[in-house]
């Protein structure tokens, strides 16, 4: 039986950290993140979880501004040596050189000393769009990595087309379900006639669609949980302001992460009203998919590619009229006994796709790679 240990670089967000915690249930795992000192002082970052499995260790490294940009060459040798130092520590304890998971293109020059057959590239963003200057670094990772795992099916298809000679080493690897988001009491009553959205209230939301729906359903309470930015006034922010001012809308500012799941559980219907024109939405695997399904409540979404993969649990709407009809349909269903049976089936599906299951899937991919 093959032994595993893992070094997970730049893993300080809910989805990468969720995988790291799951791997550490059975395997020695070290997670790390890098910050420039200005960002670190501004954000004062902390790890997504305050408790850790016994096999998980963590470290944050604060470096001068530009360490991954204009000054990267000055820091390259130091960071390569640091990564090798972590690898040697893991190897001494586990007896095997660790698998190194690189989750950003900028890591490419720092993992050049990692053997190719021990390198994993974890892609969860359309970097050709969001960071076009990282194109060559991403190419280097895909060419060198033993496998590339893509959070979204869209990126999986895109990268296979761009690198056909590596297609057999590029895999779709959607986010896992978080145990604490699984609704333990789906029979509990929800807030009646409520539709909820949880997340940053940004341009990723189709605010024109939302405005039309909210106005058309005055008997429904729409709840938005998330923070507002304060940048310059543009059309979508004006529409958002109009939405939040409507009488059947409640806006709740950012809530502690440990309370987010309870909001998902409290709504009669959850929704993902994302703009289908937004390229980030088209290429992403929204965590709202997993969080919404794990609530055991009906989930409605605009036509986002990743949401199409779950037709049994996510209802795709293609027009305002379609969305209005589906909202009314699910609100009516929530009052009937069969809603509980559907919730149980939905939660059973979620339990089959937790991060623990995803961790085993990754190990299976590594075994056959």
C-alpha positions in Angstrom: 0.0 0.0 0.0 1.4 3.4 -1.0 2.2 5.8 1.7 1.1 9.4 1.3 2.1 12.8 2.8 1.2 16.2 1.5 2.7 19.7 1.3 -0.2 22.1 0.3 1.0 25.5 -0.8 -1.1 28.6 -0.6 -4.0 26.8 1.0 -5.6 29.5 3.2 -9.2 29.5 1.7 -12.2 27.4 2.5 -11.9 25.0 -0.4 -8.1 24.3 -0.4 -8.1 24.2 3.4 -11.1 21.8 3.4 -9.1 19.4 1.2 -6.0 19.7 3.4 -8.0 18.9 6.6 -9.5 15.9 4.9 -6.1 14.6 3.8 -4.8 15.1 7.3 -7.4 12.8 8.7 -5.1 9.9 7.6 -1.9 11.4 6.3 0.8 13.8 7.5 0.0 17.2 5.9 1.5 20.6 6.0 -0.4 23.7 4.8 1.2 27.0 4.1 0.3 30.5 2.8 2.4 33.4 1.7 1.6 37.1 2.2 3.3 40.4 1.5 3.6 42.4 4.7 1.1 45.1 3.5 -1.6 42.6 2.8 -0.9 40.7 6.0 -1.2 43.8 8.1 -4.4 44.9 6.3 -6.2 41.5 6.4 -4.8 40.0 9.6 -5.5 36.6 8.1 -6.3 33.5 10.2 -6.9 29.9 9.2 -10.4 28.9 8.2 -10.5 26.5 11.2 -9.2 27.0 14.7 -9.0 23.2 15.4 -6.8 20.9 13.4 -6.3 17.2 12.9 -3.3 15.8 14.8 -1.5 15.1 11.4 -1.9 18.7 10.2 0.6 21.5 10.6 0.4 25.0 9.3 2.6 28.0 8.6 2.2 31.5 7.3 5.1 33.4 5.7 5.2 37.2 5.4 7.5 38.6 2.8 8.2 42.0 1.3 5.9 43.4 -1.3 6.8 42.2 -4.8 8.1 38.8 -3.6 5.8 37.0 -6.2 6.0 39.8 -8.8 8.8 42.2 -9.8 11.1 41.0 -7.0 10.4 37.3 -7.5 13.9 36.4 -8.7 15.4 37.9 -5.6 13.3 35.5 -3.4 13.2 32.5 -5.6 16.2 30.6 -4.1 15.0 31.2 -0.6 11.5 30.0 -1.3 12.8 27.0 -3.2 14.9 26.0 -0.3 12.0 26.6 2.1 9.8 24.2 0.2 12.6 21.6 0.0 13.0 22.0 3.8 9.3 21.2 4.4 9.5 18.3 2.0 12.5 16.8 3.8 10.7 17.1 7.2 7.6 15.3 5.8 9.8 12.7 4.2 11.7 12.0 7.4 8.4 11.3 9.3 6.4 9.5 6.6 9.2 7.7 4.9 8.1 9.0 1.5 8.7 12.2 -0.4 5.5 14.2 -0.1 3.0 15.1 -2.8 3.3 18.9 -3.3 0.1 20.6 -4.2 0.5 24.0 -6.0 -2.7 26.0 -6.1 -1.6 29.1 -7.9 0.5 29.7 -11.1 2.9 32.1 -9.3 4.2 29.0 -7.4 5.7 27.5 -10.6 9.3 28.8 -10.2 9.4 27.8 -6.5 8.5 24.2 -7.1 11.0 23.5 -9.8 13.1 21.4 -7.5 10.0 19.2 -6.7 10.1 16.0 -8.7 7.6 16.0 -11.5 6.1 12.8 -10.4 5.3 14.3 -7.0 3.8 17.6 -8.2 0.0 18.4 -8.3 -1.5 21.5 -9.9 -4.8 22.5 -8.4 -6.6 24.9 -10.6 -9.7 26.7 -9.2 -9.7 29.9 -11.3 -9.6 31.0 -14.9 -6.1 32.5 -14.6 -5.9 33.3 -18.3 -8.6 35.8 -17.7 -8.0 37.0 -14.1 -4.1 36.9 -14.3 -3.1 36.8 -18.0 0.5 37.6 -17.1 0.7 34.2 -15.3 0.0 32.3 -18.5 3.5 30.9 -18.9 3.7 30.0 -15.2 0.4 28.0 -15.4 1.7 26.3 -18.6 4.8 25.3 -16.7 2.8 23.8 -13.9 0.5 21.8 -16.2 3.5 20.6 -18.3 5.4 19.5 -15.2 2.7 18.2 -12.8 1.9 14.6 -12.4 -1.7 15.5 -12.5 -3.8 18.7 -12.8 -7.1 18.9 -10.9 -9.7 21.4 -11.9 -12.4 22.6 -9.5 -14.8 23.5 -12.4 -15.8 21.3 -15.3 -15.4 24.4 -17.5 -11.7 24.7 -16.7 -11.3 21.0 -17.1 -12.5 21.2 -20.7 -10.6 24.4 -21.4 -7.2 23.1 -20.1 -7.7 19.8 -21.9 -8.2 21.7 -25.2 -5.2 23.9 -24.5 -2.9 21.0 -23.6 -4.2 18.0 -25.5 -1.0 16.1 -25.0 -1.6 16.3 -21.2 -5.4 15.6 -21.4 -5.2 12.2 -19.6 -3.5 13.9 -16.7 -6.1 16.7 -16.3 -9.1 15.8 -14.1 -12.4 17.4 -13.0 -12.2 17.7 -9.2 -15.2 19.7 -7.8 -15.2 21.1 -4.3 -16.3 18.8 -1.5 -19.2 19.2 0.9 -18.2 20.6 4.4 -19.5 18.4 7.2 -20.6 21.3 9.3 -22.8 22.6 6.5 -24.9 19.3 6.4 -28.2 20.2 7.9 -28.7 17.9 11.0 -32.4 18.6 11.4 -33.9 19.2 7.9 -37.4 18.7 9.4 -37.1 21.9 11.3 -39.3 24.6 10.0 -37.8 27.3 7.7 -38.6 30.9 7.6 -41.8 30.8 5.6 -41.9 32.4 2.1 -38.2 33.2 2.2 -35.5 33.1 -0.5 -31.9 33.5 0.6 -28.6 34.4 -1.0 -25.3 34.2 1.0 -22.1 35.7 -0.4 -20.4 38.9 -1.4 -22.8 41.3 -3.1 -20.7 42.0 -6.1 -21.0 42.3 -9.9 -21.1 38.5 -10.1 -24.8 38.8 -9.1 -27.3 39.6 -11.9 -28.8 42.6 -10.1 -31.2 43.5 -12.9 -32.7 40.0 -12.8 -32.9 40.1 -9.0 -34.6 43.5 -9.1 -37.2 42.2 -11.5 -37.9 39.0 -9.4 -38.1 40.8 -6.1 -40.6 43.3 -7.5 -42.7 40.5 -9.1 -42.9 38.6 -5.8 -44.0 41.1 -3.1 -45.3 38.3 -0.9 -41.9 36.7 -0.7 -39.1 37.8 1.7 -35.7 38.0 0.0 -32.7 37.9 2.3 -29.2 38.8 1.2 -26.3 38.0 3.6 -23.0 39.5 2.7 -20.9 42.6 2.7 -21.0 45.6 0.4 -18.0 47.2 -1.2 -17.6 51.0 -1.3 -16.0 51.7 -4.7 -17.1 54.1 -7.3 -20.8 54.3 -8.3 -21.5 52.2 -11.5 -24.8 50.9 -12.9 -24.8 47.5 -11.2 -24.2 49.1 -7.8 -27.1 51.5 -8.4 -29.3 48.5 -9.2 -28.1 46.7 -6.1 -28.9 49.7 -4.0 -32.4 49.7 -5.5 -32.8 46.0 -4.7 -31.8 46.4 -1.1 -34.2 49.3 -0.7 -37.3 47.3 -1.7 -39.7 46.6 1.2 -39.6 42.8 0.9 -35.8 42.7 1.1 -33.7 42.2 4.2 -29.9 42.8 4.0 -27.7 41.2 6.7 -24.1 42.2 6.7 -21.3 39.7 6.9 -21.8 37.1 9.6 -19.2 34.9 11.4 -18.2 31.9 9.3 -19.5 29.5 11.9 -23.0 30.9 11.5 -23.2 30.8 7.7 -24.6 27.2 7.6 -27.5 28.1 9.9 -28.6 30.8 7.4 -28.7 28.3 4.6 -30.8 26.0 6.7 -33.2 28.8 7.6 -34.4 29.7 4.1 -37.3 28.0 2.4 -35.4 28.3 -0.9 -31.7 29.1 -1.6 -30.6 30.6 -4.9 -27.6 31.5 -7.0 -28.7 34.5 -9.1 -25.3 34.8 -10.8 -24.8 36.8 -14.0 -24.3 34.4 -16.9 -22.3 37.0 -18.7 -19.6 37.1 -16.0 -16.6 35.1 -17.2 -15.6 34.2 -13.7 -19.0 32.7 -13.1 -18.8 30.7 -16.3 -15.4 29.2 -15.3 -16.0 28.7 -11.6 -17.1 26.0 -9.2 -19.1 28.1 -6.8 -19.0 26.9 -3.2 -22.6 27.9 -3.0 -23.4 24.7 -4.9 -22.2 22.5 -2.1 -23.4 24.8 0.7 -26.8 25.1 -0.8 -27.3 21.4 -1.5 -26.0 20.6 2.0 -28.8 22.7 3.5 -31.4 20.2 2.3 -33.4 23.1 1.0 -34.4 23.6 -2.7 -31.7 25.4 -4.7 -32.3 27.5 -7.8 -29.6 29.0 -10.1 -29.2 30.9 -13.3 -27.5 29.0 -16.1 -24.0 28.6 -14.6 -22.1 25.7 -16.2 -21.1 24.0 -13.0 -24.6 24.1 -11.7 -25.8 22.1 -14.7 -23.9 19.1 -13.3 -26.5 18.7 -10.5 -29.9 18.6 -12.3 -31.5 16.6 -9.5 -30.6 19.1 -6.9 -30.3 22.5 -8.7 -33.1 23.9 -10.8 -31.7 26.0 -13.6 -33.8 29.0 -14.6 -33.5 30.7 -18.0 -35.7 33.7 -17.7 -37.3 36.0 -15.1 -40.6 34.3 -15.7 -39.1 30.8 -15.2 -37.4 32.0 -12.0 -40.6 33.4 -10.6 -42.5 30.2 -11.4 -39.8 28.0 -9.8 -39.7 30.1 -6.6 -43.4 29.9 -6.2 -43.3 26.1 -6.9 -40.7 25.4 -4.3 -42.3 27.7 -1.7 -45.5 25.8 -2.2 -43.6 22.4 -1.9 -42.0 23.5 1.4 -45.4 23.3 3.0 -46.1 19.8 1.9 -44.9 16.5 3.6 -43.0 15.3 0.6 -40.5 18.2 1.1 -38.9 16.3 4.0 -38.3 13.2 1.9 -36.7 15.2 -0.8 -34.5 16.9 1.8 -33.3 13.5 3.1 -32.3 12.4 -0.4 -30.5 15.6 -1.0 -28.5 15.3 2.2 -27.6 11.7 1.4 -26.2 12.9 -1.9 -24.2 15.5 0.0 -22.7 13.0 2.4 -21.4 10.9 -0.6 -19.4 13.9 -1.7 -17.8 15.3 1.4 -14.1 16.5 1.5 -13.3 13.1 3.0 -14.6 11.4 -0.1 -12.8 13.9 -2.3 -9.5 13.2 -0.5 -9.9 9.5 -1.3 -10.6 10.4 -4.9 -7.4 12.4 -5.1 -5.4 9.5 -3.6 -7.0 7.1 -6.2 -5.9 9.5 -9.0 -2.4 9.6 -7.6 -2.2 5.8 -7.4 -3.0 5.3 -11.0 -1.1 8.4 -12.4 
